[in-house]
Amino acid sequence: MSANIRKIVTIVEETRTEMGRPVSPPTRRAAAIAVIENPFAGRYVEDLADLIAMGDELGGLLARKAVEALGIEGPSAESYGKAALVGENGELEHAAALLHPKMGAPVRGVLGKGAALIPSSKRRGGLGAELDIPLGHKDAAFVRSHFDGMIVSVSDAPRANEIVVAVAVTDSGRPLARVGGLKKDEIKGEDGLR
């Protein structure tokens, strides 16, 4: 089953100054968001394989749209994250099925790598509810400068029988990061941690 997509929204955020100090080059993050019909809204279904397959389909589509919005090649992306927001007639397990690890392979395919787990969040909400997408470095989870998040919303979603699904990517870490930890130029990218 393919996802029935009502709309796709892409958001780009660029930070040029932080606490009055210039951020050079600016830090940029992009989120590509799909609003889809929830095929299991309003009923309990034991087998959520259709949603897992939709996550696989949406992972590549949304990762491509986010990278394109940043105007970079996929391998130049530094951080990633994913999130889903279920309308009132759905359940959190529907979000979990969409964000299943099968969604990760196409995201990593677009980005050319991605040894680290893709951070994710799930929640339920109504029209315009905020979705907080956690971010982490795509190749090394211990890079603290890339522990971040991006809050997004779609004004008319999710409707009761919809799910909002998002993939976010960045071209950098947090603006003016300075709390220590592994630096991105020290990444080995072998175990997903360092």
The 8 nearest C-alpha neighbors of each residue, nearest first, counted from 0:
[[1, 49, 2, 53, 52, 50, 3, 48],
 [2, 0, 53, 3, 56, 52, 49, 50],
 [1, 3, 53, 4, 35, 0, 36, 56],
 [2, 4, 35, 36, 1, 5, 37, 34],
 [3, 5, 35, 6, 2, 34, 33, 36],
 [6, 4, 34, 35, 3, 7, 36, 33],
 [5, 7, 34, 4, 33, 8, 35, 32],
 [6, 8, 33, 32, 34, 9, 31, 5],
 [9, 7, 32, 31, 33, 6, 10, 153],
 [8, 10, 31, 30, 32, 7, 11, 65],
 [9, 11, 30, 29, 31, 12, 8, 68],
 [12, 10, 29, 28, 13, 30, 68, 9],
 [11, 13, 28, 27, 29, 10, 14, 26],
 [14, 12, 27, 26, 25, 15, 11, 28],
 [13, 15, 26, 25, 16, 27, 12, 22],
 [16, 14, 25, 22, 21, 13, 23, 17],
 [17, 15, 21, 22, 20, 14, 19, 18],
 [16, 18, 20, 19, 21, 22, 174, 15],
 [19, 17, 20, 16, 21, 175, 22, 174],
 [18, 20, 17, 16, 21, 22, 15, 175],
 [21, 19, 17, 16, 18, 22, 15, 175],
 [20, 22, 16, 15, 23, 17, 19, 25],
 [23, 21, 15, 16, 25, 24, 174, 20],
 [24, 22, 25, 21, 15, 26, 16, 174],
 [23, 25, 22, 26, 15, 21, 14, 27],
 [26, 24, 15, 23, 22, 14, 13, 27],
 [27, 25, 14, 13, 171, 174, 24, 170],
 [28, 26, 13, 12, 169, 170, 25, 14],
 [27, 29, 169, 12, 168, 11, 170, 13],
 [30, 28, 11, 65, 167, 10, 168, 12],
 [29, 31, 167, 10, 65, 166, 9, 32],
 [30, 32, 9, 65, 61, 166, 165, 8],
 [31, 33, 165, 8, 7, 164, 9, 30],
 [34, 32, 7, 164, 163, 6, 35, 165],
 [33, 35, 163, 6, 5, 4, 162, 7],
 [36, 34, 4, 162, 3, 161, 5, 33],
 [35, 37, 161, 3, 38, 160, 162, 4],
 [36, 38, 161, 40, 160, 39, 162, 35],
 [37, 39, 40, 36, 160, 50, 161, 49],
 [38, 40, 37, 42, 41, 44, 89, 43],
 [41, 39, 89, 88, 160, 37, 42, 38],
 [40, 42, 88, 89, 39, 43, 160, 87],
 [43, 41, 40, 39, 44, 89, 88, 90],
 [42, 44, 45, 39, 41, 40, 90, 89],
 [45, 43, 46, 42, 39, 47, 40, 41],
 [44, 46, 47, 43, 48, 42, 39, 92],
 [47, 45, 48, 44, 49, 50, 43, 51],
 [46, 48, 49, 50, 45, 96, 51, 44],
 [47, 49, 51, 50, 46, 52, 96, 53],
 [50, 48, 52, 51, 47, 0, 53, 46],
 [51, 49, 53, 97, 52, 48, 47, 96],
 [50, 52, 48, 96, 97, 54, 53, 49],
 [53, 51, 55, 49, 50, 54, 48, 56],
 [54, 52, 50, 56, 55, 51, 2, 1],
 [55, 53, 97, 102, 57, 51, 56, 52],
 [54, 56, 102, 52, 53, 101, 58, 57],
 [57, 55, 53, 54, 58, 59, 52, 60],
 [56, 58, 54, 60, 59, 55, 61, 53],
 [59, 57, 102, 106, 55, 105, 61, 60],
 [58, 60, 105, 106, 62, 61, 57, 63],
 [59, 61, 57, 63, 58, 62, 64, 56],
 [60, 62, 64, 31, 63, 58, 59, 166],
 [61, 63, 59, 65, 64, 106, 60, 58],
 [64, 62, 66, 60, 61, 65, 67, 59],
 [63, 65, 61, 67, 62, 66, 31, 68],
 [66, 64, 68, 31, 62, 29, 67, 63],
 [67, 65, 69, 63, 68, 64, 71, 73],
 [66, 68, 70, 64, 69, 65, 63, 71],
 [69, 67, 65, 66, 70, 64, 29, 11],
 [68, 70, 66, 67, 71, 29, 65, 11],
 [71, 69, 67, 68, 66, 72, 65, 73],
 [72, 70, 69, 66, 73, 75, 67, 76],
 [71, 73, 75, 74, 66, 70, 76, 67],
 [72, 74, 110, 75, 109, 76, 66, 111],
 [73, 75, 110, 111, 76, 72, 112, 109],
 [76, 74, 73, 72, 77, 71, 170, 110],
 [75, 77, 170, 74, 169, 73, 78, 168],
 [76, 78, 170, 169, 171, 136, 137, 75],
 [79, 77, 136, 137, 169, 135, 168, 134],
 [78, 80, 168, 134, 167, 135, 137, 117],
 [79, 81, 134, 118, 167, 117, 133, 166],
 [80, 82, 166, 119, 165, 132, 167, 118],
 [83, 81, 120, 119, 165, 132, 121, 164],
 [82, 84, 164, 121, 94, 163, 165, 85],
 [83, 85, 163, 122, 123, 162, 121, 124],
 [84, 86, 162, 123, 89, 124, 122, 94],
 [87, 85, 159, 157, 161, 124, 89, 158],
 [86, 88, 159, 89, 124, 125, 85, 123],
 [89, 87, 41, 40, 159, 160, 86, 90],
 [90, 88, 40, 87, 86, 85, 41, 160],
 [89, 91, 92, 93, 85, 88, 94, 123],
 [92, 90, 94, 93, 122, 95, 121, 123],
 [91, 93, 95, 94, 90, 96, 89, 47],
 [94, 92, 96, 91, 95, 90, 97, 89],
 [95, 93, 97, 91, 92, 83, 96, 121],
 [94, 96, 92, 98, 93, 97, 99, 91],
 [95, 97, 51, 99, 93, 94, 98, 50],
 [98, 96, 54, 51, 94, 50, 95, 99],
 [97, 99, 95, 96, 102, 54, 94, 100],
 [98, 100, 96, 101, 97, 102, 95, 51],
 [101, 99, 103, 102, 98, 104, 55, 117],
 [102, 100, 103, 99, 55, 104, 51, 54],
 [103, 101, 55, 54, 58, 100, 104, 99],
 [102, 104, 106, 100, 101, 105, 107, 58],
 [103, 105, 107, 106, 102, 101, 108, 100],
 [104, 106, 59, 108, 107, 58, 103, 102],
 [107, 105, 59, 103, 58, 109, 108, 104],
 [106, 108, 110, 104, 112, 113, 105, 109],
 [109, 107, 105, 111, 106, 110, 104, 112],
 [108, 110, 106, 107, 73, 111, 63, 105],
 [111, 109, 73, 74, 107, 108, 112, 106],
 [112, 110, 74, 108, 109, 107, 73, 113],
 [113, 111, 107, 110, 114, 108, 74, 138],
 [112, 114, 137, 138, 107, 115, 110, 111],
 [113, 115, 191, 138, 188, 137, 112, 190],
 [116, 114, 191, 138, 137, 139, 113, 140],
 [115, 117, 118, 114, 191, 137, 140, 113],
 [116, 118, 80, 115, 119, 79, 81, 103],
 [119, 117, 80, 133, 134, 116, 81, 135],
 [120, 118, 81, 82, 80, 133, 117, 132],
 [121, 119, 82, 132, 83, 81, 122, 133],
 [120, 122, 83, 82, 84, 94, 91, 95],
 [123, 121, 84, 85, 91, 83, 124, 120],
 [122, 124, 85, 84, 86, 87, 91, 121],
 [125, 123, 86, 128, 85, 87, 84, 122],
 [124, 126, 128, 157, 86, 127, 158, 87],
 [125, 127, 156, 155, 157, 128, 154, 158],
 [126, 128, 154, 153, 152, 156, 155, 125],
 [129, 127, 125, 124, 126, 152, 130, 153],
 [130, 128, 152, 151, 127, 150, 131, 153],
 [129, 131, 151, 150, 152, 132, 128, 84],
 [130, 132, 150, 149, 133, 129, 148, 151],
 [131, 133, 149, 148, 82, 81, 80, 150],
 [134, 132, 148, 80, 118, 119, 147, 131],
 [135, 133, 80, 147, 148, 79, 146, 78],
 [134, 136, 146, 78, 145, 79, 137, 140],
 [135, 137, 78, 145, 139, 138, 77, 140],
 [136, 138, 113, 78, 115, 79, 77, 139],
 [137, 139, 114, 113, 115, 188, 191, 136],
 [140, 138, 192, 193, 191, 115, 141, 136],
 [139, 141, 192, 142, 115, 136, 191, 135],
 [142, 140, 192, 139, 193, 143, 181, 180],
 [141, 143, 181, 144, 140, 145, 182, 139],
 [144, 142, 145, 146, 180, 141, 181, 179],
 [143, 145, 176, 172, 142, 146, 173, 177],
 [144, 146, 172, 143, 135, 136, 147, 173],
 [147, 145, 135, 143, 144, 134, 148, 136],
 [148, 146, 134, 145, 133, 135, 173, 149],
 [149, 147, 133, 134, 132, 131, 150, 146],
 [148, 150, 132, 131, 151, 133, 147, 134],
 [149, 151, 131, 130, 132, 129, 148, 152],
 [152, 150, 130, 129, 149, 131, 153, 132],
 [153, 151, 129, 127, 128, 130, 154, 150],
 [152, 154, 127, 156, 155, 151, 126, 128],
 [155, 153, 127, 156, 126, 152, 128, 157],
 [156, 154, 126, 153, 127, 157, 158, 125],
 [157, 155, 126, 158, 153, 127, 154, 125],
 [156, 158, 86, 161, 126, 125, 162, 163],
 [157, 159, 156, 161, 160, 86, 126, 125],
 [158, 160, 86, 87, 88, 161, 157, 125],
 [161, 159, 40, 37, 158, 88, 86, 36],
 [162, 160, 36, 37, 157, 158, 86, 35],
 [161, 163, 85, 35, 84, 157, 86, 34],
 [162, 164, 34, 84, 83, 33, 157, 35],
 [163, 165, 83, 33, 32, 82, 162, 34],
 [166, 164, 32, 82, 81, 31, 83, 33],
 [165, 167, 81, 31, 30, 80, 61, 62],
 [168, 166, 30, 80, 79, 29, 81, 31],
 [169, 167, 79, 78, 29, 28, 76, 65],
 [170, 168, 28, 78, 171, 76, 77, 27],
 [169, 171, 76, 77, 27, 28, 75, 26],
 [172, 170, 169, 77, 26, 27, 173, 78],
 [171, 173, 145, 144, 174, 26, 170, 176],
 [174, 172, 176, 144, 145, 175, 147, 171],
 [173, 175, 176, 26, 22, 172, 17, 14],
 [176, 174, 173, 177, 22, 17, 172, 144],
 [177, 175, 144, 173, 174, 178, 172, 179],
 [178, 176, 179, 175, 144, 180, 143, 174],
 [179, 177, 176, 180, 144, 143, 175, 181],
 [180, 178, 177, 181, 143, 144, 182, 176],
 [179, 181, 143, 142, 182, 178, 141, 144],
 [180, 182, 142, 141, 185, 183, 143, 179],
 [183, 181, 185, 184, 142, 180, 186, 144],
 [182, 184, 185, 186, 142, 181, 144, 139],
 [183, 185, 182, 186, 181, 187, 142, 188],
 [186, 184, 182, 183, 181, 187, 193, 142],
 [187, 185, 183, 188, 193, 184, 139, 182],
 [186, 188, 189, 193, 185, 139, 190, 138],
 [189, 187, 138, 186, 139, 191, 193, 190],
 [188, 190, 187, 191, 114, 193, 192, 138],
 [189, 191, 192, 188, 114, 193, 115, 139],
 [192, 190, 115, 114, 139, 138, 188, 189],
 [191, 193, 139, 140, 190, 141, 115, 188],
 [192, 139, 186, 141, 187, 188, 191, 140]]
